[in-house]
Amino acid sequence: MVNCCLGMGLSGQVTAVIFTFVLVSPHHPTAGVGHDPLLVLDGYEDSGIRMKCFSERLFAQVQLLWTDGRGDNVTGTPLTSGTTTGNAGSSIILKPGSGNSMSCKIIDKLLKTSTESSVVIADVFFPATSPWLTAFVMLLLLSIFLVIAAIYKLRKNEKTITREKNAQMEIKKEIEELKEKLAEEQQRCQKESQDMSATIEKLQNEMVTITLDETCLHPNTTSKMYHQPTLSSHHEIPPDTVVVATEGFSEKKHYWEVEVGDKPEWELGVVREDVRWKLRNKAKSTFLEGSLFSLQFSQGEYSLTGGKVVGSRIPCRVVGVLLDQQSDILYFFHVEEKCHLAFVPLNSSGKFYPFFSSGSNGK
């Protein structure tokens, strides 16, 4: 029995040389009386090492058997000889974990004898995955994940930036629209102010003269009083705080102005003729609906007859009053600012007299 052993006992260089020599050594069968099989390591194949066993005898004369390191028989693959002698041959693939050793036995069918050759191969010569390959693959997968995460983050940031830019554009667009509306509103207000200024100037040119009725004039009340307008929340006026004009109007349009100055409270407008009679006779009573129409200022607020609060809070020292009996409306104007304050519908007909009240205390 001839054994060929390639092991770890030799130095790395010597082992590598022997292994390389065995792999590349060509087989040249020679005639003779020897029957020992020849083992050849043919190369790496299918995660193992391809081994071939050759014999000088013919296939018809001998039988080739493979045995692994555990003593189990292994079926080999017959080799087709390229010579006319038809030498017997077989091959197998030695896989890692199969004992790392393999024997090839030749049994002579006629003489009933056998010869055997064995080989032992160290694990280092088997093809194996590098221990660094797993780490490399993990690093590669981690790198791919990081790249994908970075791309996702960049795209998400890009979408966020795009949304923010769109939101900014929408805000800018809304601001521009608001500016346009504000400009239009300013132009409208300016035009209304100009129109109102022209209206008040025209009314002033047609202003009527109001004469105070001395019999209705309170001693502390004058015709030069300065105030700010507010709406009336009551219908009872003490007669000693009221001054009524001697002129009354029953048709067309009539405009006059009243200086209210800085008084803390006041009320002005028109009263019907029957109310004037009551006031003239110092009769303190509650007036019926439709007998008094006024603008009142009290506690810093403007209000109309019946207590309806007026939105305007523009300080006013001179109030313009327009009695329009063609449209049955009583208008109040801020003379200094040339703007409209409020209006009261006249829901009754007859003769109306201008009046002014300096407040409940007459001061």
Order of alpha helices (4+ residues) and beta strands (2+ residues): beta-alpha-beta-beta-beta-beta-beta-beta-beta-beta-alpha-beta-beta-beta-alpha-beta-beta-beta-beta-beta-beta
